[in-house]
Amino acid sequence: MSNIDSSNEDPLHPPAHELHSMKNKLKAWLPKAETVQNNRWLRWMGPVLNHPRLWHLSRKGIALGLALGIFFGLLIPVAQIPFAATVAVILRANVPMAVASTLVTNPITFGPVYYGAYRLGRAILGEPKPADEQAAAELANLQELPASNQGTANRWRQGLEQLTTVGKPLMVGLAVVATASGLAMYCLVSIIWILKTRWTRRKRLQARLAKPTQET
């Protein structure tokens, strides 16, 4: 009878013990609550960040948090963390995952991501294909943002000015890349979560079925 009940369990909401190991690995990788709450970009939220659902390691929370972090990390060159965290709070996604996944753009990935988005945007808009040297020159200034001690407003102003100088192709390309990447990551995480749950349940059921035979 117990085998029948187990087979009818909802794969989207598995028993806690099935994903205990996976959740422990995620907790070790994600930033701690104190780190997020004391972040200079997020301190203004105050008690709002204490809501338990924002820290719960559920399928939807993790998938949505990862999607939001990647979306804002790719879409804008500055202040990705406050944008991702704010929307995560509104949608009740996992905030640490949203914050951590904004690191999809960093000094190593910045160049290739923006270069590809710029060329994609020009193709979508039907503009002539730029030479490699032209594209590289137009994007070079985007990496030269003001130092953090010059203030958030100054960083925002210069970041927007630099985006404007590159123009519509980069903005269109980034919007397409960020949206597609966020949606793809949400779907991928959800699928992996469900498959992992079903695989674990199948292994457990096989062990239960084999146990009476071994005892006999």
SULGISUL-V823359 format. One record per residue. RES is the residue in one small letter. SS is DSSP state (H for helix, E for strand, L for the rest). PHI is phi in degrees with one decimal (none if undefined). NEAR is the number of other ideal C-beta (glycine too) atoms within 12 Angstrom. Layout:
BEGIN
res=RES ss=SS phi=PHI near=NEAR
res=RES ss=SS phi=PHI near=NEAR
END
This chain:
BEGIN
res=m ss=L phi=none near=8
res=s ss=H phi=-65.4 near=13
res=n ss=H phi=-65.4 near=19
res=i ss=H phi=-65.2 near=11
res=d ss=H phi=-63.0 near=13
res=s ss=H phi=-66.1 near=25
res=s ss=H phi=-69.7 near=18
res=n ss=L phi=-95.6 near=12
res=e ss=L phi=-66.2 near=22
res=d ss=L phi=-76.1 near=16
res=p ss=L phi=-67.2 near=25
res=l ss=L phi=-80.0 near=18
res=h ss=L phi=-132.2 near=15
res=p ss=L phi=-73.6 near=27
res=p ss=L phi=-56.9 near=16
res=a ss=H phi=-60.6 near=15
res=h ss=H phi=-69.2 near=14
res=e ss=H phi=-69.0 near=27
res=l ss=H phi=-111.0 near=29
res=h ss=H phi=-61.3 near=15
res=s ss=H phi=-65.0 near=15
res=m ss=H phi=-61.7 near=25
res=k ss=H phi=-66.8 near=26
res=n ss=H phi=-62.8 near=14
res=k ss=H phi=-66.2 near=14
res=l ss=H phi=-65.0 near=29
res=k ss=H phi=-62.0 near=22
res=a ss=H phi=-67.3 near=14
res=w ss=H phi=-86.0 near=18
res=l ss=L phi=-77.3 near=30
res=p ss=L phi=-63.4 near=29
res=k ss=L phi=-71.7 near=17
res=a ss=H phi=-58.8 near=21
res=e ss=H phi=-62.8 near=14
res=t ss=H phi=-63.7 near=19
res=v ss=H phi=-68.5 near=34
res=q ss=H phi=-67.9 near=27
res=n ss=L phi=-95.7 near=16
res=n ss=L phi=-61.5 near=26
res=r ss=L phi=-63.8 near=17
res=w ss=L phi=-81.0 near=27
res=l ss=L phi=-117.5 near=31
res=r ss=H phi=-60.3 near=18
res=w ss=H phi=-65.4 near=17
res=m ss=H phi=-72.8 near=25
res=g ss=H phi=56.2 near=12
res=p ss=H phi=-62.0 near=11
res=v ss=H phi=-57.1 near=20
res=l ss=H phi=-73.1 near=31
res=n ss=H phi=-84.1 near=16
res=h ss=L phi=-61.0 near=22
res=p ss=H phi=-60.2 near=14
res=r ss=H phi=-67.8 near=22
res=l ss=H phi=-73.0 near=36
res=w ss=L phi=-118.2 near=32
res=h ss=L phi=-74.6 near=24
res=l ss=L phi=-91.5 near=34
res=s ss=L phi=-102.4 near=28
res=r ss=H phi=-59.8 near=35
res=k ss=H phi=-65.8 near=25
res=g ss=H phi=-63.1 near=34
res=i ss=H phi=-68.3 near=39
res=a ss=H phi=-62.7 near=35
res=l ss=H phi=-70.1 near=36
res=g ss=H phi=-62.3 near=45
res=l ss=H phi=-64.5 near=44
res=a ss=H phi=-62.9 near=38
res=l ss=H phi=-66.0 near=46
res=g ss=H phi=-62.4 near=43
res=i ss=H phi=-67.5 near=37
res=f ss=H phi=-59.0 near=37
res=f ss=H phi=-74.0 near=38
res=g ss=H phi=-63.6 near=39
res=l ss=H phi=-87.0 near=41
res=l ss=H phi=-76.5 near=36
res=i ss=L phi=-125.3 near=30
res=p ss=L phi=-82.5 near=37
res=v ss=L phi=-134.5 near=33
res=a ss=L phi=58.0 near=27
res=q ss=H phi=-65.5 near=35
res=i ss=H phi=-61.5 near=34
res=p ss=H phi=-62.8 near=30
res=f ss=H phi=-65.4 near=28
res=a ss=H phi=-62.4 near=44
res=a ss=H phi=-67.8 near=39
res=t ss=H phi=-62.8 near=26
res=v ss=H phi=-67.7 near=27
res=a ss=H phi=-62.3 near=43
res=v ss=H phi=-64.1 near=33
res=i ss=H phi=-62.9 near=19
res=l ss=H phi=-92.1 near=24
res=r ss=L phi=59.0 near=22
res=a ss=L phi=-90.4 near=39
res=n ss=L phi=-74.9 near=42
res=v ss=H phi=-67.1 near=48
res=p ss=H phi=-57.5 near=38
res=m ss=H phi=-67.4 near=42
res=a ss=H phi=-62.3 near=48
res=v ss=H phi=-68.0 near=42
res=a ss=H phi=-65.1 near=33
res=s ss=H phi=-76.9 near=41
res=t ss=H phi=-66.0 near=42
res=l ss=H phi=-72.7 near=25
res=v ss=H phi=-57.9 near=31
res=t ss=L phi=-106.9 near=34
res=n ss=L phi=-149.0 near=18
res=p ss=L phi=-54.4 near=12
res=i ss=L phi=-82.9 near=11
res=t ss=L phi=-91.9 near=21
res=f ss=H phi=-54.9 near=26
res=g ss=H phi=-58.6 near=19
res=p ss=H phi=-60.1 near=20
res=v ss=H phi=-64.7 near=30
res=y ss=H phi=-72.4 near=37
res=y ss=H phi=-64.1 near=31
res=g ss=H phi=-64.2 near=25
res=a ss=H phi=-65.5 near=39
res=y ss=H phi=-63.4 near=38
res=r ss=H phi=-66.9 near=32
res=l ss=H phi=-63.1 near=28
res=g ss=H phi=-61.1 near=32
res=r ss=H phi=-65.1 near=29
res=a ss=H phi=-66.2 near=19
res=i ss=H phi=-64.7 near=20
res=l ss=L phi=-81.6 near=21
res=g ss=L phi=75.3 near=11
res=e ss=L phi=-84.1 near=20
res=p ss=L phi=-58.7 near=12
res=k ss=L phi=-67.2 near=16
res=p ss=L phi=-78.8 near=25
res=a ss=L phi=-68.8 near=12
res=d ss=H phi=-56.5 near=13
res=e ss=H phi=-65.1 near=11
res=q ss=H phi=-65.1 near=19
res=a ss=H phi=-63.1 near=31
res=a ss=H phi=-63.2 near=20
res=a ss=H phi=-66.9 near=16
res=e ss=H phi=-70.0 near=27
res=l ss=H phi=-94.6 near=35
res=a ss=H phi=-60.1 near=19
res=n ss=H phi=-68.6 near=20
res=l ss=H phi=-64.3 near=34
res=q ss=H phi=-84.4 near=25
res=e ss=L phi=-102.7 near=16
res=l ss=L phi=-84.3 near=26
res=p ss=L phi=-61.5 near=20
res=a ss=L phi=-64.1 near=11
res=s ss=H phi=-61.3 near=13
res=n ss=H phi=-75.5 near=9
res=q ss=H phi=-88.6 near=15
res=g ss=L phi=99.0 near=15
res=t ss=H phi=-65.5 near=21
res=a ss=H phi=-61.7 near=13
res=n ss=H phi=-67.3 near=17
res=r ss=H phi=-64.0 near=24
res=w ss=H phi=-63.7 near=21
res=r ss=H phi=-62.4 near=18
res=q ss=H phi=-69.2 near=24
res=g ss=H phi=-61.2 near=27
res=l ss=H phi=-68.2 near=20
res=e ss=H phi=-62.5 near=20
res=q ss=H phi=-68.3 near=27
res=l ss=H phi=-62.6 near=32
res=t ss=H phi=-65.3 near=17
res=t ss=H phi=-66.7 near=20
res=v ss=H phi=-72.2 near=34
res=g ss=L phi=96.4 near=23
res=k ss=H phi=-60.2 near=20
res=p ss=H phi=-56.1 near=33
res=l ss=H phi=-66.6 near=39
res=m ss=H phi=-64.3 near=30
res=v ss=H phi=-66.6 near=26
res=g ss=H phi=-62.1 near=35
res=l ss=H phi=-64.8 near=39
res=a ss=H phi=-61.4 near=25
res=v ss=H phi=-67.3 near=27
res=v ss=H phi=-64.1 near=33
res=a ss=H phi=-64.7 near=38
res=t ss=H phi=-66.0 near=22
res=a ss=H phi=-63.9 near=21
res=s ss=H phi=-67.3 near=32
res=g ss=H phi=-63.2 near=35
res=l ss=H phi=-64.3 near=21
res=a ss=H phi=-62.7 near=20
res=m ss=H phi=-68.1 near=30
res=y ss=H phi=-60.9 near=32
res=c ss=H phi=-65.9 near=19
res=l ss=H phi=-63.4 near=20
res=v ss=H phi=-63.4 near=34
res=s ss=H phi=-62.9 near=25
res=i ss=H phi=-65.8 near=18
res=i ss=H phi=-62.0 near=21
res=w ss=H phi=-60.6 near=31
res=i ss=H phi=-66.6 near=25
res=l ss=H phi=-63.8 near=18
res=k ss=H phi=-62.1 near=24
res=t ss=H phi=-64.3 near=28
res=r ss=H phi=-66.7 near=23
res=w ss=H phi=-64.4 near=19
res=t ss=H phi=-63.8 near=25
res=r ss=H phi=-65.8 near=27
res=r ss=H phi=-63.1 near=20
res=k ss=H phi=-64.4 near=16
res=r ss=H phi=-67.5 near=23
res=l ss=H phi=-65.9 near=22
res=q ss=H phi=-62.4 near=16
res=a ss=H phi=-66.3 near=16
res=r ss=H phi=-67.7 near=21
res=l ss=H phi=-70.4 near=18
res=a ss=H phi=-79.4 near=14
res=k ss=H phi=-63.3 near=14
res=p ss=H phi=-59.9 near=10
res=t ss=H phi=-62.4 near=10
res=q ss=H phi=-66.7 near=9
res=e ss=H phi=-67.7 near=8
res=t ss=L phi=-68.4 near=6
END
